[in-house]
C-alpha cells in the first residue's frame, strides 16, 4: 500500500496535468471536477485511494474530506459506500459501538451541494442494508468544521433529538 504522502503527491500531479489540458472552469465546475476525479481514479489504485479517504483506528472510522473531494465522482459512490459498511462491520466484530471522526477541512457550500447525491445514497443504502449502524454509533466528531457548520449547528442542534445531538461533537 502506498503512503498517504505518495498518494497525495500523485493525485496533485494528476490534477495539475488535468487542469493543464482542460482549462479550469470559472462557472459550471461540478462536471469538470467530477471528470477530473474520474481521470485520477482511472490512473491510480482505487483501494489505496479509498483507504486514504476512510480508515479504521481502533473503534473509530476516520473520514478525510480533503481526499474525498479530490477523487469522488458518481461512478464510484457505491464502491466507497460498500467500503464504509465493510469498515463498520470490521469495527463491530470487536467493539459494541463505533465512533466517526470527520475532518471537514476545505468543505464549502458548493461542496455540500456537489456531494449531496453521495450523502443521500449512503443514507438510503444504510437504511436498506438492515445492519442498524446508527444504533451502534457512539460519537461523531467533526474536526476542522467550516464556519458555516458552526453557525448552522447553533440553529439545528437545539432542534435535534437528544440522543442524536449528544453524539455530535464539533472540534
N, CA and C atoms as a LAMMPS dump frame, in Angstrom:
ITEM: TIMESTEP
0
ITEM: NUMBER OF ATOMS
513
ITEM: BOX BOUNDS ff ff ff
-5.0000000000000000e+02 5.0000000000000000e+02
-5.0000000000000000e+02 5.0000000000000000e+02
-5.0000000000000000e+02 5.0000000000000000e+02
ITEM: ATOMS id mol type element x y z
1 1 1 N 0.832 -1.18 0
2 1 2 C 0 0 0
3 1 3 C 0.88 1.248 0
4 2 1 N 0.529 2.211 -0.821
5 2 2 C 1.285 3.451 -0.93
6 2 3 C 1.051 4.321 0.3
7 3 1 N 2.041 5.166 0.637
8 3 2 C 1.883 6.062 1.781
9 3 3 C 0.943 7.207 1.421
10 4 1 N 0.368 7.836 2.436
11 4 2 C -0.549 8.959 2.218
12 4 3 C 0.122 10.088 1.455
13 5 1 N 1.378 10.355 1.778
14 5 2 C 2.101 11.428 1.08
15 5 3 C 2.31 11.092 -0.39
16 6 1 N 2.647 9.821 -0.679
17 6 2 C 2.821 9.398 -2.071
18 6 3 C 1.512 9.52 -2.847
19 7 1 N 0.425 9.11 -2.208
20 7 2 C -0.886 9.177 -2.854
21 7 3 C -1.247 10.628 -3.141
22 8 1 N -1.083 11.482 -2.133
23 8 2 C -1.423 12.898 -2.303
24 8 3 C -0.554 13.548 -3.379
25 9 1 N 0.705 13.214 -3.404
26 9 2 C 1.614 13.76 -4.418
27 9 3 C 1.177 13.336 -5.822
28 10 1 N 0.832 12.071 -5.994
29 10 2 C 0.378 11.568 -7.291
30 10 3 C -0.95 12.214 -7.693
31 11 1 N -1.875 12.334 -6.731
32 11 2 C -3.161 12.981 -7.007
33 11 3 C -2.941 14.42 -7.474
34 12 1 N -2.117 15.157 -6.746
35 12 2 C -1.869 16.555 -7.104
36 12 3 C -1.226 16.678 -8.477
37 13 1 N -0.341 15.748 -8.806
38 13 2 C 0.288 15.748 -10.125
39 13 3 C -0.748 15.484 -11.22
40 14 1 N -1.592 14.478 -11.015
41 14 2 C -2.629 14.159 -12
42 14 3 C -3.646 15.294 -12.128
43 15 1 N -3.979 15.899 -11.018
44 15 2 C -4.918 17.027 -11.028
45 15 3 C -4.319 18.203 -11.802
46 16 1 N -3.069 18.487 -11.562
47 16 2 C -2.383 19.564 -12.276
48 16 3 C -2.338 19.281 -13.773
49 17 1 N -2.012 18.04 -14.128
50 17 2 C -1.991 17.649 -15.548
51 17 3 C -3.369 17.821 -16.169
52 18 1 N -4.406 17.417 -15.443
53 18 2 C -5.77 17.531 -15.961
54 18 3 C -6.107 18.988 -16.263
55 19 1 N -5.826 19.882 -15.296
56 19 2 C -6.185 21.284 -15.489
57 19 3 C -5.253 22.005 -16.462
58 20 1 N -4.086 21.453 -16.732
59 20 2 C -3.23 21.99 -17.783
60 20 3 C -3.861 21.697 -19.147
61 21 1 N -4.403 20.493 -19.279
62 21 2 C -5.036 20.087 -20.536
63 21 3 C -6.454 20.631 -20.696
64 22 1 N -7.128 20.873 -19.594
65 22 2 C -8.532 21.32 -19.602
66 22 3 C -8.637 22.587 -18.762
67 23 1 N -8.706 23.725 -19.416
68 23 2 C -8.759 24.992 -18.696
69 23 3 C -9.816 24.926 -17.596
70 24 1 N -9.422 25.367 -16.396
71 24 2 C -10.312 25.296 -15.241
72 24 3 C -11.506 26.227 -15.448
73 25 1 N -12.717 25.663 -15.303
74 25 2 C -13.936 26.441 -15.471
75 25 3 C -14.121 27.406 -14.305
76 26 1 N -14.614 28.589 -14.62
77 26 2 C -14.984 29.543 -13.588
78 26 3 C -16.393 29.243 -13.104
79 27 1 N -17.256 28.875 -14.033
80 27 2 C -18.636 28.506 -13.713
81 27 3 C -18.869 27.07 -14.151
82 28 1 N -19.921 26.457 -13.668
83 28 2 C -20.291 25.088 -14.039
84 28 3 C -19.138 24.121 -13.769
85 29 1 N -18.592 24.198 -12.553
86 29 2 C -17.42 23.406 -12.19
87 29 3 C -17.732 21.954 -11.844
88 30 1 N -18.966 21.658 -11.415
89 30 2 C -19.256 20.307 -10.91
90 30 3 C -18.858 19.216 -11.887
91 31 1 N -19.315 19.309 -13.126
92 31 2 C -18.983 18.261 -14.102
93 31 3 C -17.491 18.177 -14.341
94 32 1 N -16.829 19.318 -14.379
95 32 2 C -15.389 19.302 -14.593
96 32 3 C -14.664 18.672 -13.398
97 33 1 N -15.097 18.985 -12.185
98 33 2 C -14.47 18.381 -11
99 33 3 C -14.69 16.872 -10.982
100 34 1 N -15.899 16.442 -11.348
101 34 2 C -16.165 15.004 -11.423
102 34 3 C -15.311 14.348 -12.502
103 35 1 N -15.151 15.017 -13.649
104 35 2 C -14.327 14.47 -14.723
105 35 3 C -12.865 14.366 -14.288
106 36 1 N -12.377 15.384 -13.599
107 36 2 C -11.005 15.356 -13.088
108 36 3 C -10.845 14.199 -12.091
109 37 1 N -11.808 14.056 -11.183
110 37 2 C -11.762 12.965 -10.199
111 37 3 C -11.753 11.613 -10.894
112 38 1 N -12.58 11.462 -11.92
113 38 2 C -12.628 10.207 -12.671
114 38 3 C -11.276 9.924 -13.331
115 39 1 N -10.658 10.949 -13.876
116 39 2 C -9.34 10.8 -14.504
117 39 3 C -8.313 10.309 -13.484
118 40 1 N -8.356 10.883 -12.296
119 40 2 C -7.425 10.48 -11.236
120 40 3 C -7.66 9.02 -10.85
121 41 1 N -8.911 8.644 -10.634
122 41 2 C -9.238 7.28 -10.212
123 41 3 C -8.822 6.263 -11.276
124 42 1 N -8.981 6.62 -12.541
125 42 2 C -8.625 5.709 -13.627
126 42 3 C -7.122 5.426 -13.668
127 43 1 N -6.318 6.332 -13.125
128 43 2 C -4.864 6.194 -13.235
129 43 3 C -4.186 5.757 -11.938
130 44 1 N -4.991 5.501 -10.903
131 44 2 C -4.408 5.115 -9.621
132 44 3 C -5.1 3.869 -9.082
133 45 1 N -4.531 3.323 -8.033
134 45 2 C -5.109 2.164 -7.373
135 45 3 C -6.293 2.623 -6.52
136 46 1 N -7.482 2.153 -6.863
137 46 2 C -8.697 2.603 -6.187
138 46 3 C -8.692 2.222 -4.7
139 47 1 N -8.156 1.081 -4.357
140 47 2 C -8.095 0.67 -2.954
141 47 3 C -7.244 1.645 -2.154
142 48 1 N -6.082 2.012 -2.675
143 48 2 C -5.236 2.993 -1.989
144 48 3 C -5.964 4.323 -1.834
145 49 1 N -6.661 4.733 -2.893
146 49 2 C -7.399 5.999 -2.835
147 49 3 C -8.486 5.942 -1.759
148 50 1 N -9.261 4.878 -1.762
149 50 2 C -10.336 4.748 -0.774
150 50 3 C -9.783 4.692 0.645
151 51 1 N -8.669 4 0.815
152 51 2 C -8.062 3.91 2.144
153 51 3 C -7.467 5.238 2.596
154 52 1 N -7.251 6.164 1.672
155 52 2 C -6.803 7.496 2.063
156 52 3 C -7.987 8.375 2.461
157 53 1 N -9.193 7.97 2.103
158 53 2 C -10.405 8.707 2.472
159 53 3 C -10.948 8.214 3.803
160 54 1 N -11.007 6.908 3.956
161 54 2 C -11.631 6.341 5.151
162 54 3 C -10.765 5.206 5.684
163 55 1 N -10.498 5.26 6.969
164 55 2 C -9.685 4.209 7.57
165 55 3 C -10.128 3.967 9.005
166 56 1 N -9.688 2.86 9.539
167 56 2 C -10.045 2.448 10.899
168 56 3 C -8.885 2.748 11.842
169 57 1 N -9.234 3.252 13.023
170 57 2 C -8.293 3.409 14.124
171 57 3 C -9.021 2.922 15.374
172 58 1 N -8.73 1.7 15.795
173 58 2 C -9.422 1.018 16.897
174 58 3 C -10.92 0.955 16.6
175 59 1 N -11.753 1.661 17.379
176 59 2 C -13.192 1.613 17.103
177 59 3 C -13.671 2.883 16.389
178 60 1 N -12.731 3.589 15.786
179 60 2 C -13.065 4.844 15.108
180 60 3 C -12.926 4.694 13.601
181 61 1 N -13.892 5.278 12.914
182 61 2 C -13.855 5.379 11.467
183 61 3 C -13.435 6.812 11.15
184 62 1 N -12.271 6.978 10.527
185 62 2 C -11.728 8.298 10.238
186 62 3 C -12.001 8.65 8.776
187 63 1 N -12.627 9.811 8.565
188 63 2 C -13.019 10.24 7.224
189 63 3 C -12.299 11.529 6.879
190 64 1 N -11.595 11.542 5.728
191 64 2 C -10.81 12.686 5.28
192 64 3 C -11.504 13.341 4.083
193 65 1 N -12.176 14.455 4.33
194 65 2 C -12.906 15.144 3.264
195 65 3 C -11.964 15.672 2.178
196 66 1 N -10.789 16.126 2.549
197 66 2 C -9.854 16.677 1.559
198 66 3 C -9.535 15.646 0.479
199 67 1 N -9.302 14.41 0.882
200 67 2 C -9.046 13.352 -0.093
201 67 3 C -10.334 12.981 -0.831
202 68 1 N -11.437 12.914 -0.103
203 68 2 C -12.743 12.567 -0.678
204 68 3 C -13.068 13.482 -1.858
205 69 1 N -12.986 14.787 -1.64
206 69 2 C -13.408 15.727 -2.681
207 69 3 C -12.507 15.672 -3.917
208 70 1 N -11.308 15.167 -3.752
209 70 2 C -10.368 15.11 -4.867
210 70 3 C -10.655 13.958 -5.819
211 71 1 N -11.223 12.868 -5.297
212 71 2 C -11.373 11.688 -6.163
213 71 3 C -12.808 11.195 -6.341
214 72 1 N -13.748 11.723 -5.571
215 72 2 C -15.094 11.147 -5.632
216 72 3 C -15.866 11.658 -6.853
217 73 1 N -16.551 10.757 -7.474
218 73 2 C -17.461 11.083 -8.577
219 73 3 C -18.553 10.015 -8.581
220 74 1 N -19.7 10.326 -9.169
221 74 2 C -20.865 9.432 -9.052
222 74 3 C -20.619 7.978 -9.448
223 75 1 N -19.712 7.719 -10.381
224 75 2 C -19.473 6.339 -10.814
225 75 3 C -18.911 5.446 -9.716
226 76 1 N -18.312 6.036 -8.683
227 76 2 C -17.716 5.221 -7.62
228 76 3 C -18.399 5.403 -6.27
229 77 1 N -19.516 6.102 -6.229
230 77 2 C -20.235 6.291 -4.966
231 77 3 C -20.499 4.952 -4.272
232 78 1 N -21.09 4.017 -4.995
233 78 2 C -21.446 2.737 -4.367
234 78 3 C -20.227 1.963 -3.888
235 79 1 N -19.128 2.045 -4.622
236 79 2 C -17.907 1.347 -4.2
237 79 3 C -17.408 1.882 -2.855
238 80 1 N -17.406 3.213 -2.705
239 80 2 C -16.952 3.799 -1.448
240 80 3 C -17.934 3.496 -0.316
241 81 1 N -19.214 3.554 -0.603
242 81 2 C -20.226 3.227 0.404
243 81 3 C -20.066 1.787 0.872
244 82 1 N -19.809 0.871 -0.048
245 82 2 C -19.573 -0.527 0.324
246 82 3 C -18.377 -0.64 1.264
247 83 1 N -17.302 0.101 0.975
248 83 2 C -16.127 0.078 1.851
249 83 3 C -16.483 0.623 3.237
250 84 1 N -17.249 1.692 3.293
251 84 2 C -17.648 2.265 4.581
252 84 3 C -18.384 1.216 5.413
253 85 1 N -19.319 0.5 4.79
254 85 2 C -20.06 -0.525 5.518
255 85 3 C -19.163 -1.69 5.917
256 86 1 N -18.208 -2.047 5.067
257 86 2 C -17.256 -3.107 5.422
258 86 3 C -16.411 -2.68 6.618
259 87 1 N -15.978 -1.419 6.607
260 87 2 C -15.178 -0.905 7.727
261 87 3 C -15.999 -0.934 9.021
262 88 1 N -17.279 -0.535 8.94
263 88 2 C -18.154 -0.607 10.118
264 88 3 C -18.25 -2.039 10.618
265 89 1 N -18.465 -2.983 9.707
266 89 2 C -18.544 -4.398 10.098
267 89 3 C -17.27 -4.841 10.802
268 90 1 N -16.13 -4.439 10.274
269 90 2 C -14.843 -4.81 10.861
270 90 3 C -14.734 -4.289 12.29
271 91 1 N -15.082 -3.041 12.494
272 91 2 C -15.026 -2.459 13.841
273 91 3 C -15.968 -3.202 14.782
274 92 1 N -17.189 -3.46 14.32
275 92 2 C -18.208 -4.048 15.187
276 92 3 C -17.971 -5.528 15.493
277 93 1 N -17.006 -6.134 14.815
278 93 2 C -16.638 -7.51 15.16
279 93 3 C -15.94 -7.558 16.515
280 94 1 N -15.29 -6.456 16.895
281 94 2 C -14.54 -6.445 18.155
282 94 3 C -14.991 -5.361 19.132
283 95 1 N -15.914 -4.503 18.726
284 95 2 C -16.403 -3.422 19.584
285 95 3 C -17.931 -3.361 19.504
286 96 1 N -18.552 -2.916 20.582
287 96 2 C -20.015 -2.787 20.603
288 96 3 C -20.509 -1.545 19.872
289 97 1 N -19.686 -0.51 19.866
290 97 2 C -20.042 0.739 19.196
291 97 3 C -18.846 1.217 18.377
292 98 1 N -19.137 2.125 17.467
293 98 2 C -18.068 2.753 16.702
294 98 3 C -18.271 4.259 16.748
295 99 1 N -17.18 4.985 16.633
296 99 2 C -17.211 6.437 16.55
297 99 3 C -16.777 6.841 15.152
298 100 1 N -17.201 8.011 14.754
299 100 2 C -16.812 8.557 13.456
300 100 3 C -16.123 9.89 13.701
301 101 1 N -14.973 10.071 13.091
302 101 2 C -14.266 11.348 13.138
303 101 3 C -14.155 11.833 11.7
304 102 1 N -14.744 13.003 11.451
305 102 2 C -14.773 13.563 10.105
306 102 3 C -13.933 14.829 10.08
307 103 1 N -12.915 14.849 9.231
308 103 2 C -12.112 16.056 9.034
309 103 3 C -12.693 16.794 7.836
310 104 1 N -13.386 17.903 8.095
311 104 2 C -14.059 18.658 7.046
312 104 3 C -13.227 19.812 6.509
313 105 1 N -11.918 19.737 6.652
314 105 2 C -11.064 20.803 6.135
315 105 3 C -11.343 20.99 4.637
316 106 1 N -11.666 22.221 4.262
317 106 2 C -11.904 22.534 2.854
318 106 3 C -13.353 22.426 2.408
319 107 1 N -14.264 22.051 3.306
320 107 2 C -15.666 21.923 2.923
321 107 3 C -16.281 23.3 2.689
322 108 1 N -17.005 23.429 1.585
323 108 2 C -17.704 24.664 1.239
324 108 3 C -19.164 24.338 0.962
325 109 1 N -19.98 25.373 0.831
326 109 2 C -21.389 25.162 0.486
327 109 3 C -21.512 24.499 -0.883
328 110 1 N -20.656 24.869 -1.83
329 110 2 C -20.726 24.226 -3.145
330 110 3 C -20.339 22.758 -3.046
331 111 1 N -19.416 22.435 -2.14
332 111 2 C -19.056 21.033 -1.913
333 111 3 C -20.223 20.245 -1.344
334 112 1 N -20.935 20.843 -0.403
335 112 2 C -22.115 20.192 0.167
336 112 3 C -23.116 19.907 -0.941
337 113 1 N -23.353 20.88 -1.791
338 113 2 C -24.292 20.72 -2.903
339 113 3 C -23.791 19.652 -3.886
340 114 1 N -22.499 19.686 -4.197
341 114 2 C -21.926 18.761 -5.169
342 114 3 C -22.048 17.31 -4.722
343 115 1 N -21.886 17.058 -3.416
344 115 2 C -21.831 15.684 -2.919
345 115 3 C -23.105 15.248 -2.203
346 116 1 N -24.189 16 -2.336
347 116 2 C -25.424 15.6 -1.66
348 116 3 C -25.951 14.273 -2.214
349 117 1 N -25.683 13.968 -3.462
350 117 2 C -26.083 12.678 -4.024
351 117 3 C -25.393 11.526 -3.311
352 118 1 N -24.132 11.713 -2.946
353 118 2 C -23.394 10.688 -2.204
354 118 3 C -24.02 10.489 -0.829
355 119 1 N -24.303 11.597 -0.147
356 119 2 C -24.885 11.526 1.198
357 119 3 C -26.246 10.838 1.159
358 120 1 N -27.058 11.196 0.178
359 120 2 C -28.383 10.585 0.04
360 120 3 C -28.258 9.086 -0.205
361 121 1 N -27.363 8.698 -1.101
362 121 2 C -27.168 7.282 -1.405
363 121 3 C -26.633 6.528 -0.186
364 122 1 N -25.699 7.119 0.542
365 122 2 C -25.161 6.499 1.757
366 122 3 C -26.28 6.262 2.768
367 123 1 N -27.115 7.253 2.955
368 123 2 C -28.239 7.125 3.884
369 123 3 C -29.218 6.043 3.429
370 124 1 N -29.564 6.062 2.159
371 124 2 C -30.504 5.061 1.629
372 124 3 C -29.949 3.648 1.737
373 125 1 N -28.686 3.475 1.391
374 125 2 C -28.062 2.155 1.472
375 125 3 C -27.961 1.693 2.924
376 126 1 N -27.694 2.623 3.83
377 126 2 C -27.617 2.285 5.246
378 126 3 C -28.952 1.806 5.789
379 127 1 N -30.034 2.436 5.355
380 127 2 C -31.361 2.002 5.788
381 127 3 C -31.733 0.666 5.158
382 128 1 N -31.322 0.475 3.917
383 128 2 C -31.674 -0.733 3.176
384 128 3 C -30.922 -1.968 3.688
385 129 1 N -29.679 -1.801 4.133
386 129 2 C -28.876 -2.985 4.47
387 129 3 C -29.257 -3.627 5.804
388 130 1 N -30.031 -2.933 6.64
389 130 2 C -30.554 -3.537 7.859
390 130 3 C -29.533 -3.848 8.936
391 131 1 N -28.364 -3.25 8.906
392 131 2 C -27.328 -3.563 9.901
393 131 3 C -27.383 -2.65 11.121
394 132 1 N -28.318 -1.723 11.126
395 132 2 C -28.534 -0.835 12.282
396 132 3 C -27.273 -0.087 12.711
397 133 1 N -26.52 0.405 11.756
398 133 2 C -25.292 1.12 12.087
399 133 3 C -25.547 2.359 12.938
400 134 1 N -26.662 3.056 12.725
401 134 2 C -26.942 4.248 13.529
402 134 3 C -27.112 3.907 15.003
403 135 1 N -27.717 2.769 15.298
404 135 2 C -27.912 2.375 16.687
405 135 3 C -26.581 2.014 17.35
406 136 1 N -25.591 1.655 16.573
407 136 2 C -24.289 1.249 17.105
408 136 3 C -23.267 2.392 17.058
409 137 1 N -23.725 3.564 16.623
410 137 2 C -22.864 4.739 16.526
411 137 3 C -22.698 5.375 17.897
412 138 1 N -21.44 5.575 18.296
413 138 2 C -21.158 6.243 19.563
414 138 3 C -21.192 7.743 19.386
415 139 1 N -20.114 8.309 18.891
416 139 2 C -19.979 9.76 18.71
417 139 3 C -19.555 10.076 17.284
418 140 1 N -19.951 11.242 16.848
419 140 2 C -19.457 11.808 15.59
420 140 3 C -18.689 13.062 15.966
421 141 1 N -17.397 13.064 15.71
422 141 2 C -16.576 14.241 15.982
423 141 3 C -16.248 14.909 14.656
424 142 1 N -16.566 16.186 14.575
425 142 2 C -16.29 16.955 13.362
426 142 3 C -15.076 17.82 13.633
427 143 1 N -13.984 17.524 12.919
428 143 2 C -12.727 18.243 13.04
429 143 3 C -12.649 19.252 11.894
430 144 1 N -12.079 20.404 12.167
431 144 2 C -11.961 21.476 11.167
432 144 3 C -13.315 21.827 10.544
433 145 1 N -14.32 22.052 11.39
434 145 2 C -15.627 22.4 10.803
435 145 3 C -15.544 23.758 10.121
436 146 1 N -16.104 23.869 8.935
437 146 2 C -16.117 25.183 8.301
438 146 3 C -17.018 26.127 9.083
439 147 1 N -16.811 27.382 8.894
440 147 2 C -17.571 28.42 9.586
441 147 3 C -19.068 28.159 9.478
442 148 1 N -19.517 27.749 8.293
443 148 2 C -20.956 27.542 8.077
444 148 3 C -21.492 26.425 8.96
445 149 1 N -20.695 25.381 9.215
446 149 2 C -21.154 24.269 10.053
447 149 3 C -21.362 24.756 11.486
448 150 1 N -20.427 25.544 11.97
449 150 2 C -20.561 26.065 13.327
450 150 3 C -21.821 26.921 13.45
451 151 1 N -22.088 27.758 12.459
452 151 2 C -23.282 28.607 12.501
453 151 3 C -24.565 27.816 12.347
454 152 1 N -24.59 26.885 11.41
455 152 2 C -25.783 26.072 11.195
456 152 3 C -26.052 25.199 12.418
457 153 1 N -25.005 24.69 13.04
458 153 2 C -25.2 23.829 14.209
459 153 3 C -25.859 24.585 15.358
460 154 1 N -25.592 25.868 15.467
461 154 2 C -26.239 26.659 16.518
462 154 3 C -27.752 26.688 16.313
463 155 1 N -28.179 26.61 15.075
464 155 2 C -29.606 26.626 14.762
465 155 3 C -30.197 25.222 14.842
466 156 1 N -29.489 24.235 14.277
467 156 2 C -30.054 22.888 14.15
468 156 3 C -29.915 22.021 15.39
469 157 1 N -28.82 22.115 16.12
470 157 2 C -28.612 21.225 17.265
471 157 3 C -29.741 21.331 18.301
472 158 1 N -30.218 22.519 18.619
473 158 2 C -31.334 22.56 19.582
474 158 3 C -32.606 21.872 19.084
475 159 1 N -32.749 21.714 17.785
476 159 2 C -33.94 21.093 17.215
477 159 3 C -33.831 19.572 17.092
478 160 1 N -32.626 19.033 17.221
479 160 2 C -32.408 17.601 17.035
480 160 3 C -32.842 16.802 18.256
481 161 1 N -33.155 15.549 18.006
482 161 2 C -33.45 14.619 19.085
483 161 3 C -32.233 14.544 20.003
484 162 1 N -32.483 14.473 21.289
485 162 2 C -31.411 14.496 22.281
486 162 3 C -30.377 13.394 22.057
487 163 1 N -30.833 12.185 21.702
488 163 2 C -29.882 11.07 21.54
489 163 3 C -28.957 11.29 20.349
490 164 1 N -29.424 11.964 19.297
491 164 2 C -28.566 12.256 18.141
492 164 3 C -27.663 13.438 18.469
493 165 1 N -28.241 14.458 19.055
494 165 2 C -27.489 15.675 19.386
495 165 3 C -26.306 15.359 20.287
496 166 1 N -26.502 14.458 21.227
497 166 2 C -25.43 14.107 22.158
498 166 3 C -24.285 13.373 21.49
499 167 1 N -24.489 12.867 20.301
500 167 2 C -23.454 12.111 19.585
501 167 3 C -22.531 13.023 18.775
502 168 1 N -22.922 14.264 18.554
503 168 2 C -22.16 15.165 17.692
504 168 3 C -21.274 16.074 18.514
505 169 1 N -20.003 16.09 18.154
506 169 2 C -19.02 16.934 18.824
507 169 3 C -18.32 17.774 17.758
508 170 1 N -18.366 19.089 17.9
509 170 2 C -17.63 19.964 16.987
510 170 3 C -16.272 20.233 17.605
511 171 1 N -15.2 19.85 16.876
512 171 2 C -13.859 20.011 17.41
513 171 3 C -13.075 21.101 16.761
